[in-house]
């Protein structure tokens, strides 16, 4: 029973502080409770608690850290459009008008550099999205 109380006690800081290590120690406490339920002595319970907790911290924590920081997340929405190539449908110039076809959709567009002109049929790269307007170069 004490192991289950310890598991709950370790689960509270896990929720409050979002530190996964507390959860790993809580799982170790549950493992100690299982050993106690099977009739294991206190020494065996403590050894199982320590072994499970240390194993989880040593194995799971590096994997979770690598997964969290190892690779960039998938871009979605307008972030996924940045860096894509588009086709100019209407002339893009200083007058502010212009349209491009980007991923099968028609977008209003403006040039990144003032004075730059893009003619219909020309390929451009999308640098940014500002509202409903693509900034191209």
N, C-alpha and C positions, 0 to 999 in steps of 0.2 A: 504494500500500500504506500509506503514511503517513497518508493521509486516513482510511482505514478504522480504523487504530489510534487516530487522534484521535477518530473517531466512538464507538468503544468506550470510550475514556477519558472522553468527555463523557457517555456513557450511565451510567457508574458513579455519578457524583454525582446524576444524575437519579433513580436508584433509591434511593440512600441518603438524599438530602435531600428528595425529592419536589418539586423545583423544576423546573417544565416548561421553563424557559428553557434548561436544559442539553440537553434533548431537541431543542429547536429548533436549537441550535448543532450537535448531532450530525447532524441532517438536513442542515444546511449542509455538514458535513464529507463526508457521503455524496455530496452534489451535486458537491463538489470532486473526489471520487474518480471519479465518472462522467465529469467533464470530462477528468481525467487519463487514464482508460481510452480516451476518444475521441481522445487525442493532443493535447489542449490544453496550452499552456505554463503554467508556474508562475504567471505573472501572471494569466492567465485563470482558473486554478484558485482563486487567492486572491480574485479579484473575484467569482466565482460563489459561493464559500463565504460571503463577506461579504454579498452581495446576498440570498442565500436566507435566511441567518440573520437579518438585519435585517428582511426582509420578514415572516418568520414571527413574530418578536417584535412587530413593529408591527401585524400584522393578527390573528394568532391569539390572542395574549395578552389584548387587550381583549375579544374575543368570549368567551373562556373565563372571564374575570373577571366579565363581565356575566351569563353563564349561571349562574355559581356564586352570585352575590349578587343578581341581578336580580329573581327571583320566588321566592316561598316554595314549598317542596316540598308535594306533595300529602299531606294528612293521611290516616292509615290507622289501622286498629284502633280503640281507644277514643278516640284523638284526633279521629277523624272524627265521633264521636258528639257531642262537645261542641258546644253551640250549636244542636243539633237540637231540634225540637218533638216532644213525646210526648203520649199520651193516658193519663190516670189510669184504671186498671182497678179498683184497690182503694184505699180512703181512705188518704191519707198524712197522718199526724199525729205527735204526740209519743210515741205508744206504740212507734214504731220500725217498724211494719209498713207496707206499701204496695207497690203494683205499678203499673208503667206499661207501655205498649206503645210500643216505640221501634224504628223501622225494621223492623216486623213481628215483633219478638221481645219477650218478656215479661221485664222487668227488675225486681228489687227496687229500691225507691226510698226516699229520705228527703228531707225539706225542707232547704233551705239555712238558712233562718231558723227557730230554735226557736219553737214556738207557731203556726207557719203550718200551715193545714189545706187540703188539696186533696181535692175530692170526685170520685167516678167520673164520667167523661165530660169533665172539665175538661182544658184544654190547658195543658201546662207546658213550660218550656224546660230542657234539660239543661245544667247549669253545669259539672259535673265527673263523673268516674267514679272511685269508690274501690273497688277490688276488683271485686266483682260487683254493687255498689250504685250506682245513678245518683243524683246530688245534683241536685235540681230546684228551680226557683223559678217 
